[in-house]
Amino acid sequence: MGVKHFLKQEIWKWRGLLVAAPAVAIFVITLRSLGLLQLWEWAALDQYFRWRPVEMRDDRLVVVGIEESDIRQIGKWPIPDAVLAELLTKIEAQKPRAIGLDIYRDLPVEPGKEALEKVYQSNPNLIGIKKVVGEADTFGVNPPAILAEKGQVAANDFLLDADGKVRRGFLYLTDKSGEIAFSLPFKLAWMYLEATKGIQPELTEEQFVKLGQTVFPPFTSNDGGYVRANADGYQVLLNFRGPSCRVVKNRCPYQMVSMGDVLAGKIEPGLMRDRIVFIGSTAESLQDLFFTPYSSGLVTLPQPTSGVEIHANLTSQILSAVLDERPILRSWSERIEWLWIFLWSCTGASLNWKLRFSEAVSNILRQTLVRFLFAGGSLLATTYGAFVAGWWLPVVPPMLALTFSTTAISIHIARSASDIRKAFGRYVNDEVVAILLENPEGLKLGGESRIVTILLSDLRGFTSLAKPLPPEKVVMMLNIYLEAMADIITEYHGTIDKFIGDAIMVLFGAPTSRNDDAERAVACAIAMQLGMESVNQKLARLNLPQIEMGIGIHTGEVIVGNIGSQKHASYTAIGNDVNLVSRIESYTVGGQVIISESTLKELPNRPIIDEKITVQPKGFDEPLNLYVVGGMGGDYNLFLPSQESNMIPLKEELKIFYTILDGKHIGNQQYQGTLVKFSFKGAQMRGEHLVDIFSNIKINLIHTQTESQVGGDLYAKVVGKSKDGDGCLLLRFTSVPPAIAAVLHTLYDSILPKKP
């Protein structure tokens, strides 16, 4: 049971990652499987080629290029057989290991047919070409007949990707007659390796080509960024040494000379000795040009590479892999690539998942960007490093997985923050929520001293009202009351500091200070008192007791801020003036708003003052002047109904017992007295013991004949002395239980004059 509970907790803790990472990975894998990311992945591979430093020149190769100047000097194309024979003779004289003639020569070009045929017959190292892959109704392009009879022919076919670039090459392929045709690069590399190292091609158990200790795995349809590509023949991924010599002459990856220089004897005598020599067109007019990964950058115009140079690259690739241990460009299996994509989806999700707890909203975007850039940079660095080591790992799919999972978690965090804002806003003012969630400093402990106006409201006698009610009814009453008051407080831009049972403490001037803080506080208090009518109407419909509220307001200097511990803190105010507002509120009766003199001084438009009272609170050396507010004019135009003051004399004084309250505690001494006059909200009392003004007392009504108690406890506040000079005290009822309310209604009805 413990393990099961632990697993449920862990699953819930990481729910965002467990949902987002697999979903994003499946989505990206689907995109890749549909081929929608293929072009992007090719572009990423091309960029890695361009980023990679140009490698050292392979001195085993020499390319003889037929340039535009050569064609102009000869005056025609194709070049005559006599010129080609002279070129081949001069090259053969330097004793190369092999010569690759990358020029179609299936028909003679006079003059010089016999001279060229003689060269064909006498040169065992010369390899001609044929085109194996032709149109549907043709057999490609035939090789020179003499070379074909001697078996000195190879295929020069290229594979073009959908974007028109060459990224793959053949080791061999099958022609339309079913015969295997070795590619020109592979044939020349074979001849060189056999002549220098005695190495000949072998086939492994998997039918992979092996030269020496190096195995060349064949390209498959979904290697690297390819999706369902044509894998006919024995293909390999091209691992280019560098860009075309036409583009970077000073950094050419192989020795390159022009046909004209060879014919004119302008090359070094031993330049081609023991090397592989390629002969082919490099002139733009002959259009034997192809685009490769090096053809263009992000902002440069495409620069094609001649076909003979691509052949030279593949030959160099084979030789370097066998003799120099240069990496062969490989790729993972499709399933491992899926795991790779899933890993980066998890990375993007997990990097941001913990931000839901630790970061403020405004920090989430910055932290997300920093983490994404770090993760994305790590992905690029990893895949680029793997590329340099000879592995083509997916770049675009994991980058998309990283991006999408990061975005998904960020959206989730933002939505969660919004939900938190809404939930938090039920307890704290929106401005405080904004500071706590959006300000990087908002969650730090600490405070500042500032002038604020504090409003404290409290229900009169709520404890005695709630005592006979079931808990769910009490909660219902409080929710109806607090919701209505919170809406009014929000309307007047007050900050709810805290709910203290049935009391509400509100700040005006924190966290944001305005010029009209005191004015808004008083207007808010009046609006709250007026709002009690609708609260009581709702309570009446639910057969719940009616409630009354008193409000005290004071303006003073307090410390406001996040106060508490690192684990639990609240935005609140502390200081002597907070205690003082509590004292002021204790002097109120239901429906009253009492403000301090400091608050009154902050009001530019003086409110309606019903009464000025002077009190001496406990713990304060000087008496305080307080003011009972009756309303505010001007823009607010809010007025409280007048408190009922006319009391009707009782025909017979009503006997009572009363007890003086010390704060919230009921005293032990009970005194006897009588109610002389009466209204439904208050009474005049004559008692045997002197009671101070603003004291709270508990009253029990006594039946005159039976001397028994009538109903429950009735609570009242002494608000003054009778003006009649008879020593009576004026009482304002603060809590009237339903049973007492029924008695008072009966009593009130009995003393009202009868209508004729």
N, C-alpha and C positions, 0 to 999 in steps of 0.2 A: 504493500500500500504506500509506503514511503517512497519507493522508487518510482511508482506510478505518479505520485504527486509531484516528485522532483522533475520527472520528464514533462509533465503538463506545464509546470512553471517555466522550464527551459524553452519549451515550444512557444509558450506565450511571450516570453521575453524576446525571442528572436523571430517572432511571427512575420515581421516586415521582411526580413532577409529570406525566410523560408518560403515566402510567397513571391516576392519580387524577383529574386535571383533565378529560380527555375523558369518562371514565366518569361522573363526577358531572354534567357538563354534559348528557350524553345522558339521564341519569336525570331531571334537573330539567326538561329540555325535554319529555320524555315526560309528566311530571306536568302540565306546563302545557298540552300538546296535548290531554290528556284532560279538561281543564277543572277539574282538582282544585285549582288555585291561583286560580281566577277570583274567588271571594268575598274571598280575602285581598288580591288586587290591588285590587279595588274599595275595600276598607277602607283600604288605604294611600293611594289617591287621595283618598278622603274626608278622611283626616287631613291631607293636604297642603292641601286647601281650607281646613280649619279653622285650620291654622298660618298661612296666608297672611293678611297684614293686610287688613282690610276696605278696599276701594278708595273713592276719592272718589265722591260721589253724582253720578249721571248726571242733570243738570238738564233733559235733553231729554224726560224721561218723567215723567208724573204718573199715579199709580194711585188710582182712586176705589174704595174698598173698601166693600162692603155688610156692615156689622158686626152683631153681635147686637143692639146698641142700636137700629139702624135698623129691624130686623125687628120689634122690640117696639113701636117708635113707629108703624109702619105697621099692625101687627096681623095680618099675613097673609104667606104666601109661596106661590107666587111673588108678587112685587110687582105691583100693578095696572098696566095699560098707561098709565093717566093719570099715575101717579107716575114711571114710566120715561120717558114723553114729557117731563114737566117737567124731569127730570134732564138728558136729552139737550139740551133747549133751553137750559138754563143753561150747560151746557158749551160748546155751539156758539157761544153768545154771546161767549165769550172767544177765539174764532178759533184753535182748535188746528189743527195740520197734519193730524192723523188721530185718529179715535176707534175704539177696538176694544171692541166690546160682547161681553164674554166671559160671556154669559148665553144659554142656549138659549131661543129665542122662536119656536117653530114653530106655537104655538097662541095665540090671544088670551086675555088675562086681563082681564076686565071689572072696572070700567069703564075707558073710555079707548081703545078700539080705534082709533077714527077719528083721535084725536089722535096716537097713536103712528104710524099709517100715514102721516099727514101729515109727521111728522118724518122718516120713512124716505124719503119722496119728495123732501123739500127739502134733504137733507143729503148731498152727494156725498163727504164725508170719513168717513162712518160705515161701519164694516165689521162685519157680523154673523158668526155662527159656525155651523158644522155639524160633526157628528161623522161622520168618514169611516169609521173602523174600528169597525164594530158587531159584533153577534153574527153567527153564521154564516148565519142565516136572515133577517137584517134588513139595512137600508141605513143604519144609524147613526141620526143625528138630523138632521132637515131644518132648514134656515135659515129666517128670515122670508121669505115669498114675494116681497114687493116688493124686498127687498135682493138676492134671488137673481136676479130679472129684470134688475136693474141691474148685476149682476156684482160686487156689493159684499159678497162672502161669502168666508170663509177657514175652514180646518180648525183645530180646537183640540185635536187628538188628542195624547196623551202616550204615551211609551214607558216601560214599567216593566221594570227589570232583575229578575233572579230573586230578589233580596233586597228587592224592593218599592220601590226608590228610582229617581228620575228622574235620569239622567245624560246623556241624549241628547234632541235635539229635531229636528223636521222643518223643512226649508225648503219642501219640497212632497212630496206623496204622491199616489198614484193611487187613486181611489175604485173601487167595484165595477162601475161602468159604463165604466171605462177612462179617465175624464177626470182631468186633472191638477188637484189642489186645492192651492193655496198655503196654507202655514200662517199663522195669525194674526200671529205675530211677524214673519215674513218679509214679509207683505203690508204691514204697517204701516211697517216699516223702508224698504221700497221706496217707499211713498208719501212718506215724509219725505225720502229722498234725492233723489227726483225733483223734489220741490217746492223744496228748498233748494239742491241742487247739480246738478240735471239729470241725475242718475245713474240709469240703468236696468239691469236684469239682462242679462248676456250669457252665452253658453256658450263655453268654450274648446274647443280641438281634442279634448281628452280628455272633453268634455261636462261639465266642472266649471262650477259657477255662479261668475260673476265680477261684482262690483259695483265700478265704478271700477277701481282697480289691485289690488284685493284678490280673491284666488281662495279659494273655500271648498271644499276637497277633501271629497268625500263620505265618510262613515263606511263602513268595510268590516267584514266579519264578525269579523276577528281583530285589530282595532285595539286598542292599549293592552293592557289586561288581559282583553279579551273573547276568547272562544273559540266559534267557530261561532254568533255572534249573528245575529239577524234584521236584515238590512241593507236591507229593502224601503224604497222611497221614497228621498228624498234627505235623509239624516240627517247631523247634525253633533254633535260632542261639546259639551256645555254647559260653558261657562267662566263659572261663576257669579261675580257681583260681590261677593256676600256673603250672609249669612243672611237669613231672613225678617224683615220689619219688625215682625212680631208679637213677635219675640224680642229684637231690638236696635233699639228705636224711635229711640234717639239716634244710631245709626249706620246708618240705613236707606240702601241704595244708590240709592234714588230717592225722589222726593217722594210721600207717601201721605196722602190725606185720606179722610174718611168721606163716604158718600152724604148723611147727615144734615146735615153741615156745608155741603156744596154746595147742598142744597135750602134751607137756612136763610140762605144768603148769607154764611157765616162765613169764606170763603176770600178771599185777595187777588184783586183784580179782574183782574190780569194773570198769574195763576199758570199758566194753561193756554195762554197765547198762544204760537203757533208750536211747540207741543209735541205729543207723542203722548200721548193719554189712554187709559188702560185702565179699563174698568169691569168689576168682577167680585166674586164672593163671597169674603169673608175670614172669615165667621162659622163657627165650628166646627160648629154644628147643621146647616149646609148640606152638610157633608162634601165640599166641593171642595178637599180638602187632600191633599198628597202629601209623601212623604219625599224628601229631597235629601241630598247630602253634608254639608250644614250641620245636618241634623236632630238629630244626637246626637254627643256626644263619647265618650270611652272610658268615662266613669263617669256621664254625665248621661242623663236620660230623653229619649226622642225628642221633638223639636219639629217638627211638619210645617209645610210651606210651602203657601200657597194657590196654586191653579192660575194665577190671574191674575198673581201675582208671578213664577212660573216663565216665563210668556209675556213679562213685562217684562224678565226677565234675558236671554232669547234676543234680544229686540229690541235691547236695549242692547249685547249682544255683537256683533251685526251692525253697528250704527252705529259702535261704538268701533273695530272692526276696519277699517272703511272710512275713517272720518274722523279717528281718533286713533291709528291704527297699533297698537292694542292687539293683543297676540298672539292668534292663533287656536289653540285646543288641538289639537295634532297628535300623531301617534305614528309610530314607525318601522315599516318593513316587517318581516314576520315573520322573514325571514332575518337581517336586521341585529340583531333582538332575540336570535336564537340566538347570534350572535357576541358580543353583550353579555353573555349568560349565561356563555358559554365564557370570556370575559375575566375575569369575577369568580371563576369556578372556578379558573382559572390563578392569580389573585391570592391566593386563600386557600391554594392548595397551595404556591406559591412563597414566600409570607411565612414559612412554618414549615419549609420543607424544609431550610434550612441549620441549623436548630436541632439537627439530628441530630449535628452535629459540635461545635457551640460551647457548648451549654448543659448544665448538670447537670440530672438528672431532676427535682428539685424545682423547678427554674427553668423547666422546659418549660411547665408549666401556666400560670405567671404570665406568661411571655413570650407564650405563645399567646393568652391572654386579652387582653393589651395590644395585640398586633398585630391580633387579630380586632376589638376595639373600634375601633381606629384605622381599619381597612379598612371595617368596617361604617358607622362615622361618615362616612367619605369617600363611601361609596355613597349614604347618605341625603342628605348635603350636595349631592352631584352631581345626584341625581335631583330633589331639592327645588329646587335652582337652575334646573334644566332646566324644571321645572314652572312656576316663576315666569316663565320666558322663553317659555312656551307649548308645552312638549314634555312629553308623558306618557310617560316611560320606565319600563320594567318595574322594579319594586322588589323584590317578593317572590321571583320566580325567581332573580335574581342574589344576593339575600341568602341564599336556601337553598343556592345553589351555593357561595357563600363559606363558609357554615357547614359544609356537608357535606364540602367539600374540605379545609377546615381540620381538621375532625374526623378525616377519613380519614388525613391526613398525621400528625396527632397520635397516632392509634392506631398508625400504622406506626412512628413514632419511639419510642413506648412499647414496642412489641414488639421493635424493634431494640435499645432500651436493655436490655430483658429478656434478649435474646440475648447482648448485650455483657456483661451481668452474669454470665450463665452461663459465657460463654467466659472473661471476665476472672477469674471466680471459680476457674477451673482453675489460675490462677497466683498469685492474691492472695486472702487471707482475705476472707470475705463482709463483715466489718466494714470493711475497707479499701475494698472495692468500694462499700459504702454511703456512705462518706465522700467518695470520689472522684466518685460519680455523683449523690448526693443533697444534699450540702452545698455551697452556693455558694462556700464558701472552700476546698473540698476539693482543687481542682485548682491552687491557688496554690502557688508554690514557697516553701519555707521549712520550718523545723522548730522543735522545742521540746526542752528538756532534761527528761528524766524517768528514773525508776528502772524498769528492765525486767529481766526474766530472759530470757537468751538461750540457746537450745538449738541446738547444732551437731552434726549427725550426718554421718558419712562412711563409705563402704564401705572395708573393709580390702583393699588390694591389687587394687582393681578394674581398674586400668590393665593389669596383667599378665594378669589373667583375660580381659579383653576383647581383648587384642592378637591372639590367633590366630583370633578369631571374625569372621565377616562383619559389616558395619555393621548390617544389618537385625536380626541376632541381638542385637547390643549394645543397639540401641534398644529391642528387645522386652524385654530384661532390665531396662533402666532404667525403662521404662513400668510394668512389673509392680511393681517395687520402689517407685517414686515414687507410684504410684496408691494402693497400700496404705498407705504412710506418710502421704500427704496426708489420707486418710480418717481416720486415727487423730488426726492433728494437729487437724483440724476438729472432731472429737468432743470434744477437750479445749480448744477455743476458742483455739488458737494462731494466730498470724498468720504465714503463710509469707512470710518476707522475700524469699528468693530460692532458686532451685536453682542450685547451682554444680557443674555436671557431675553427679557422683554424690553430692554433699553437699547437705544441706538446712539452711538457717538459719531458725530460727523465733523469733518474739518473743512473749513473754507479758507483757502490760502496755502494749501499743501496738497499735492506736490507742486501745483502751479498757483502762483500768486496773481491776483487781479486787484484792481483799484476798488472794486465794489464788493469785496469779500464779506464785510460785515452786513452790508445792505442785503445781499443775496441770502445770507444766513437768516436774518430776521424775516424776510419775505418767505423763505422756505419753511420756517417754523409756523408762520400763519397759514401757509398753504397746507401744511401737514395737519394742523388742527381742523381746518375746513374739510380736509380729506377724511377725517374720522367719521363724518356722517355717512359716507358711502361704505366705509368699513363696517359700521354698525348695522347698516341695512343688510349687508351680506350675512352678518352674524345672525341677525333676526330671522332671515329666511332659513337658516340652518338650525334655528332654535338654540342658539348659543347666547351666553350673557353679553350684555352691552359693556363696552370698555371706554375708559377715558384716559387721556394722556396729558402729562405736564412737560413743558419744555423750558430748559434754562440755557442761556447763551452768554458767553463771555469772550472777550478779546484780550489776548495776552501773548507773551513770549514763551514758546515751548521749544523742545527739541523734537524734530520729526526726522524719520528715516527708517531704515531696516534695522530693527532692534531684536536681538535674540542670539541664537547660536548658529553655527554653520549648518546644522541639520534642520533647525526650525527657527524661522524668523518671521516677523510681520512688520508691515509698514504702519507705524503708529506714532503717536505723540506722547511725550512724557514731560512732567514738570509740575510746579505748584499750581499753575493756572488750570491744568487739567483737573486737579483736585478741587479747585475753586468752583469750576462750572458744575461739578457734582453737588457741591453745597447749594449753589444757586437753584439747581433743579429741584432740590429737596424742599424748597419753599413753595413750589407750585402746587396748584390743585388742578383737577381735570379741566382741560380746555384752556389753560393759561399758558402764556408765553412771558417769561420774565428775563430781562436782560440786565447786564451789569452797566455801570456808569462808563467803563472803558469802551464798551460796545456802542453805547449811545453817542459817545463823542466821535465815533467813526462813521456816523450816519449823516451824510450831507443834507438829506431831506428828513427832517425830524419826524419820527412816526407818531401816531396817536398814542399817548400815554394815559392809561386809565387811572393809574395809581402809582405813587412813589412810596416805597417802604424802606426802612432802615433796619438792618439786621446785624447781629454780631455772631458770625459763624465760629464754631470751635476751631482753635488753632490759629485764629487771625487776631492780631492785636487791635486793629482799627475797625470800627463799624463800617458796613458797606451800604451804599445806596443802590437799591434795585428798583427796576421800573417794570410795571405790568403793561404790556403792549396791547393796544386795542385794534391796531391796523396800520397799514401803510398806503399812502396815496401815490401820486405820481404815476410812473409807468406800471407799477405793480397793481394798485387799486384793489388791495385785499383788506377785508375788515372782518373781525371776529364778532359774533353775536354777543350782546351784553349778557353778563352773568346775572342770573336771577337773584334779586336782592329782597324783594317784598316777601316777608314771612307772615304767616297767619297765626295769631295767638291760639294756643290750645285751650279748649274749654276746661280741661283738667290737666295739670302738669303731669307729664309722663315720667315715671320713675325709671332711673337707669343706674347701672354700675359702669364705671369707666376706669381704664388702666392706661397709664402714660407709657408710650413707646420710647425706648432709647435706641435710636437708629432703627434697625430691623428687629430688635429684641423687645419683647413684651415685658414690662416691669412686673415685679411680684406683688406690689401693693395695689389693692383695688379700692376705689373711692365711690361714694354714693353721690348722686346728683339727680337733676330733673331736666327734661326738655320743656322749655317755656313756649317758644315759638317754633314754627316748623314750615319748611318748604320741601319739595321733593329732592332738592339738591343740597340742602343744608338745614341748620337749626340754630336756635339760641339755647345755651345750656347754663344752668346754675349749678355749681358744684361745691362740695365741702373743702376741696383742695385747689389751691391756686395752680393754674397751668399756664406756662409761658406761651406767648404768641408764636405761631408756626410749629408748635409741638403736634405730634401725631398721637392720637388716642384710639383705643379700642373700646367700643360701646356695646353693652348688652342691654336690650330692652327688657323691663320687668313688668309682668302682669300685675295690676294693682291689687286684685283680690287674692290671687293664688300665690303671689310673690315668686312665681316661677319665670324662668327665662323664656322670652318670645323669640323664635327664629335663631339665627346664628350670630356671628360677630359682625358688627358694623364698624367700619373704620372711618375716621374723620380727621381733618386738620383744623387746628385753631387758627383762624385767619384774622382775628381782631376782637375788640370789646364792643359791647352794645353801646350805641350812642345815647340810649335812654338813661344811662348813669345808674342802672340797677345792678351792676356788677356781673351781668351775664356775659358769656363768651360767645362769639360767633363761630360756628362750625361750618366746614365745607366737607360734605361726605366724599370720601375717596374710594371706597369699595363697598358696594351694596350687594350682598349675596341675594340670589333669587327669593329665598324664603323671607328675608328682611324686606326686599322690594315689594313683595305682596302685602306685608303688614303696613308698609309706608303708604302704599296705594290706598289701602282701606282707610288708614288714618287720614290721609289727605282728602279723600272723598267725603269723610264724615265731617270735616271742619269747613268745607267749602259752602258758601251760601247756596241754599236751594233755589233753583229757578222757579219762578211762578208758573 
